[in-house]
Amino acid sequence: MDVANGHYLVRFQSMVDYEVALTYSPWIVFRHHLTVHLWTMGFDPSRPFLNGVLA
């Protein structure tokens, strides 16, 4: 489900699929990198995901 600002909400029917999605990364879908994170209570989909990058 598209939440907002390029974020998507995903529900898994299988615990195995859930664990694979979280542990085997990075994911590349249609030549775009997909970052997967657990949902947190402070999540705000109106804010951009990256606040800073350590280089």
C-alpha positions in Angstrom: 0.0 0.0 0.0 1.4 3.4 -0.9 1.4 5.5 2.3 2.9 8.8 1.2 6.2 10.4 0.0 7.5 7.3 -1.6 6.8 5.1 1.4 5.0 1.8 1.2 3.3 -0.4 3.8 3.7 -4.1 3.3 2.0 -7.0 5.2 3.3 -10.5 4.9 1.2 -13.7 5.2 4.3 -15.8 6.1 6.8 -15.2 8.9 9.5 -16.7 6.7 8.8 -14.1 3.9 8.9 -11.3 6.5 12.2 -12.4 7.9 13.7 -12.7 4.4 12.6 -9.2 3.5 14.2 -7.7 6.6 17.5 -9.7 6.6 18.4 -10.1 2.9 19.1 -6.6 1.7 19.8 -4.4 -0.2 16.9 -5.0 -2.5 16.8 -3.7 -6.1 13.4 -3.4 -7.8 13.2 -2.2 -11.4 16.8 -0.8 -11.1 15.9 1.2 -7.9 17.4 0.5 -4.5 14.7 -0.4 -1.9 15.4 0.2 1.8 13.4 -1.9 4.2 12.9 -0.9 7.9 10.6 -2.0 10.7 7.7 0.3 11.4 8.3 2.6 14.4 5.8 4.7 16.4 7.6 7.9 15.5 7.3 7.3 11.7 6.1 10.3 9.8 5.5 9.6 6.1 5.3 13.3 5.3 9.0 13.7 6.1 11.7 12.5 3.6 13.4 9.3 4.7 17.0 10.4 4.7 17.9 13.2 7.1 21.7 12.8 6.4 24.3 10.6 4.9 27.6 9.7 6.6 30.3 9.6 3.9 
